[in-house]
């Protein structure tokens, strides 16, 4: 799986769909899959910590929306093109 897959294919998968993918990977010998779910939450926690001191709104400006994550993560795009990421979506990604 490559970073673009997380935008095109998996951005809106739920746990049940991920479970199928994980089972497929295990059956095919994949033992180190790329897992970018929830990475924005990690970045938010780090960048808004006392060490970096950014505001949540400043960090949010750099996150791409679910369908454009690949471009935002590799630096080819900044911010959301469709009005942002719903907080519920961010939480679901973290929970996965």
N, C-alpha and C positions, 0 to 999 in steps of 0.2 A: 504494500500500500504506500502511496506517495502523499506528500502534503496536499496536493490538489484534491485527492479523493475525499479528504475531510471537508472540503467545501462542496464539491459536486454531489457526492454520494451519501456521506455519513452525517452531515450536519444536523439532520432532524431524526436520526435513528433513535429508537427507545432501547431499553435494556434488552427486550426480547430479540430485537433485530441484531444487536451487538452479540448476544449470546450465540446466535446462529453463525455469525462471522468468526467468532472466537473458536467455535467447534470446528468450522471448516479449516481455519488456520492450523489448529492442533492436528487434525487428520492429515494435513499436508506437510507436517513437519516444521511449521513456522513457530519458532520459539522466542523470537525477539521482535514482535510487531511494533510498528510506530504507533504511539498512543498520544495524541494531542488533546484529548478530551480534558477540558478544565484548565488548560494552560493559561488562559486569560485570568482566571482566578488567582493562580500562583503569581503571575506578573503583577496583578493589582495589589496583592498582599506585600510583595517585595517593594514595589515602587512607591507605595504609600506608607511604608514603614518609616521610622525615625531616621534610618540610615540614608534614605533618598529624599524623603519629605515632600513628595509630590501630592497634589490633591487628586481625589478620585476623578473629578471632572477632567483634569489634565490627562490622566492616563486613558480614560475612556475615549478621548479624541483619537487615539492611535489604534484602537481595536476595530477590526473590520466586522461587518455584520456576518451572520452565519453563512450566507451564500458566497461571500467574498473573503473568507478567512485566509485562504492560501495566499492571495496577493498581499494582504495586510501583514501576514506573518513573515513573508520574505521581503518586505519593504517596498513592494511595487505599488502599493496604495496606502493611503492614510485615511483613517476614519470610515464611517459608514456611508454607503451610497443610498441606503434605503431607509434611513431614519434611526438606525441603531439596533442594538441587540436587546431584546426583551430580557429583563432581569430573570424571569422565569427560565428562559433558555439557558442563560449563564449558569443558573443553579442546577439545572438538569445535567448540563455538561460536567459540572463538578461532581455531582452525585454518581455519574457513571464511573 
